[in-house]
Amino acid sequence: MRIPAFPQPLARLVARLPSFPASFAFSRACNLLAWPALRDLDWTEVSGRTFCVQVKDVGARLYFSLQADGFRAIRECAADVTFTATAEDFVRLTLRLEDPDTLFFNRRLMIEGNTDLGLRVKNMLDGMDLDEIGRELPFPLRNGFTLLRARVQQELLAQPAA
């Protein structure tokens, strides 16, 4: 499934914005959409550590930490670990269309800084049931998520075997 590219005029605008407003919006969205399904994981090892998600084709850098009560936006800093990929690759990871290890070894996903911490977070998230996260979403988003997953699965089944 081909994910549409992020519009370049919008990417140029986003690249000029300070990182904190985008980090704040990202953290709020994660707390609203994903935290209900993630909160029961053991976050002790990563609590208080700083993370950066860098979306290279958009020019966005999102800084946050994980606390016992969820994601917390932080101002630009030297993050403990930085994950870098394109917007499409992050979407593909989120929808489980791509395996993070494949993206990592193909140099489409970079983990910089404390790679051990990055791999621990990756493994925790890999262990999550995507359907469980979908069940925790608010009603309109849950329906959209379900339809998107069904479309992706349908397209994957329609592809000829390699």
N, C-alpha and C positions, 0 to 999 in steps of 0.2 A: 504494500500500500504506500503510495507516494503522499507525503504530507506537504501541503502547500508551503512555499517559502515565505518567510517573514518579509513583508513589504519593505523595500529599501528606503523609501522616504521616511517611513516610520522608524526604521532602524537608525537612520542618521539622527533623528530627533532624540530617540532614547539614549543614544551614545553621548549626547551633550548634557543630559540631565544628571544631577547629583545622584549618587547611589542610594542615599538613605530613604527617599520616598518610595523607590521601587522595592527596596529591602523591606520596608514597613508593609507595603501592599502584599508582597510575597509571603511574609510571615503571617499576616492576618488571613490570607487565603489558605495557607497551609493549616493554620489552627482551625479554621472553619470547616475545611473540606477533608483534610487527612488526619488531623490529630485525634478525632474520636476513635479511629481504627488503630492509631499508632500508640496511644497513651498507655496501653497495657504492656508494651515492650519494656525491657529493662534498659533504661537510658543512663544508668549510673556511670558507665564508663565514658560517656560522651557529654554528660551534663556540664554546662558551663564552657565547653570548648567552642571555639569560633570557626565558622565555616564560610566559604565563599563559593557561590555558584556563578561561573562566568559563562555567559551565552555569547560566544565569539562572533557570530554573524549578526547579532543584534547590538553588540557593544554594551550589554548590560552586565553589571556585577552586583550580585545580591549577597549581603553580609548578614549573618544571623548566628544565634547560638541556640542550643536546645536546653531547656530547663524542665523541671518536673511538671510544669504546667503548660508546656508547649514551646513553640518557636518564638524567639524574641529577636526583633530587628536590632542591628547594631550599626554604628557608623563605620566607615571604611577603616580597616585595620589590617595588620599582618595576620591573616587567618591561619589557624592551625592546619587546615587542609582546604585546598581549592579544587573544585571539580570544574573542568572546562570541556564544552562540547558546543555543537550548533543547536539552535532551537529545535530543528527537526530531530536530531539525535536524542535530546532530552525528552521530547514527546514520544519517540519510539521506545525509549527506556520506560517511561511512565506507563505506556500501554502494553508493555512487555512484548513488543514486536521485535526487539533486539535484546540480546543478552549483553549485560555490561562487560563481561569478560571479552566477548568478541569485539565490542567497540574499543575496549582498552588495548587489546593486542593489535587492532587495526589502526591504532593511534587516532581514533575519532573521539575518544573520551580520555582526557588526561586527569591524573590525580597528582597534585603537587603539594609539597609540605609534608605533613605527617601521614605518609601513605598507609601506615598500619591503622591509624584512626579512620582514614577514608575507606579502607577495605572492611573494617568492622561495621561501619555504617552501611556500606553496600550490601554486606552479607545479611545484616538485620533486615534491610528493606527487601532483599531478594526472598527472604523467608515469609514475607507478608502475602496473604491471600488477596489478590486484586479484587475478587468478588466481595470480600468482606469490606474492603474500603468503599466499594461502590454502594453497598447496603447502608453505610453510614452517612452518605451524602444527603443533603436536603432533596425533597421530592423532585423538583424540576431538573436538578443536576443529575440525580440518580437515573431518571429516564433518559437523559441525554447520554450519560455514561453507558448505560445498558445498550442503547441503540448503536453507539459508536463501537463498543466491543463486539456486538453482533455483526456489524458491517465488516470490521477488521477480520473476524473469524471466517466470515463468508468469503472474503477476498483471499484469505490465506488458503482456504480449502479449494478455491477455484484455480489456484496456481498449479501448473504442472509440476510433478515431482522432479527434483534435480537428479 
